[in-house]
Amino acid sequence: MFTRSAIFRGRIHDGMEEAFFDAVRTRLRPAWEQMLHAQEVRLYRPRAAETPGADVFLVLEIDYPSREAITEALASGRRLAAMEALESVRHMYAGNHHHIIYERL
């Protein structure tokens, strides 16, 4: 089992927190759930963090059966829908994200 995470760092614009997380639930989650080979999608809204992680405002995890499945998912046309959904909320935050692929032990 492999998990691809996205760690979003920065800050949600003042007054946009609830709208952002509503969009995560209604637009982003469905787009991420339709990714090719995705087995489970988990989202986390950090409530407390040690430095240097205090600027993390969203963590996404998607489970896949293999590294090959992740490669296929990233090359799939379904990824475009996920990228478009993400683009629709970019105006709500300042920051960026990076990905990590984990193997479950």
Legacy VTK file of the C-alpha trace (Angstrom):
# vtk DataFile Version 3.0
C-alpha trace
ASCII
DATASET POLYDATA
POINTS 105 float
0.000 0.000 0.000
1.290 3.431 -0.968
0.014 6.839 0.064
0.568 10.068 -1.829
0.161 13.093 0.372
-0.071 16.765 -0.388
0.967 19.145 2.361
-0.394 22.655 1.939
1.659 25.405 3.572
0.964 29.095 3.910
-2.236 30.654 5.124
-5.862 30.883 4.170
-6.876 34.491 3.586
-8.643 36.193 6.479
-12.361 35.542 6.453
-12.039 32.718 3.899
-11.431 29.773 6.256
-14.931 28.309 6.257
-15.441 28.925 2.527
-12.110 27.230 1.827
-12.883 24.127 3.882
-16.399 23.967 2.446
-14.857 23.984 -1.048
-12.415 21.267 0.043
-15.373 19.083 1.086
-17.623 19.833 -1.896
-15.193 20.338 -4.804
-11.759 19.011 -4.015
-12.606 15.816 -2.152
-14.898 14.502 -4.946
-12.227 15.321 -7.543
-9.542 13.541 -5.525
-11.812 10.539 -4.888
-12.232 10.017 -8.638
-8.487 9.737 -9.223
-7.629 6.549 -11.082
-6.842 3.683 -8.651
-7.556 5.825 -5.548
-8.604 3.544 -2.702
-9.166 6.032 0.097
-8.938 9.801 0.500
-8.265 11.424 3.863
-8.165 15.133 4.624
-6.819 16.816 7.727
-7.277 20.344 9.030
-4.413 20.960 11.459
-5.430 22.498 14.775
-2.005 22.672 16.422
1.560 22.113 15.230
5.106 22.441 16.397
7.467 24.747 14.571
8.307 24.511 11.654
4.926 22.949 10.756
2.778 25.773 12.095
2.041 27.042 8.584
0.437 23.773 7.382
-3.264 24.407 6.764
-4.330 21.241 4.927
-3.013 17.705 4.496
-4.369 15.347 1.849
-3.641 11.619 1.723
-4.683 9.302 -1.102
-4.039 5.567 -0.816
-3.082 3.549 -3.886
-2.359 -0.174 -4.249
1.126 0.349 -5.770
3.679 2.876 -7.027
2.659 1.925 -10.559
-0.938 2.851 -9.724
0.222 6.300 -8.592
2.148 6.771 -11.829
-0.926 5.778 -13.847
-3.154 8.075 -11.786
-0.870 11.056 -12.347
-0.849 10.401 -16.094
-4.611 9.931 -16.235
-7.069 12.448 -17.643
-8.855 12.319 -14.284
-5.987 14.296 -12.802
-7.042 17.287 -14.896
-10.357 17.472 -13.037
-8.484 17.401 -9.723
-6.112 20.130 -10.891
-9.041 22.277 -12.064
-10.786 21.828 -8.703
-7.626 22.905 -6.899
-7.248 25.902 -9.173
-10.783 26.995 -8.237
-9.710 27.584 -4.612
-6.240 29.054 -5.116
-7.573 32.583 -4.651
-8.553 31.636 -1.085
-5.008 31.084 0.169
-1.431 32.236 -0.128
1.072 29.428 -0.197
2.017 26.240 -1.938
2.001 22.493 -1.523
4.369 19.610 -1.988
3.880 15.864 -2.300
5.354 12.899 -0.480
4.833 9.248 -1.410
4.888 6.841 1.525
4.961 3.085 1.677
2.895 1.656 4.524
4.989 -0.514 6.835
LINES 1 106
105 0 1 2 3 4 5 6 7 8 9 10 11 12 13 14 15 16 17 18 19 20 21 22 23 24 25 26 27 28 29 30 31 32 33 34 35 36 37 38 39 40 41 42 43 44 45 46 47 48 49 50 51 52 53 54 55 56 57 58 59 60 61 62 63 64 65 66 67 68 69 70 71 72 73 74 75 76 77 78 79 80 81 82 83 84 85 86 87 88 89 90 91 92 93 94 95 96 97 98 99 100 101 102 103 104
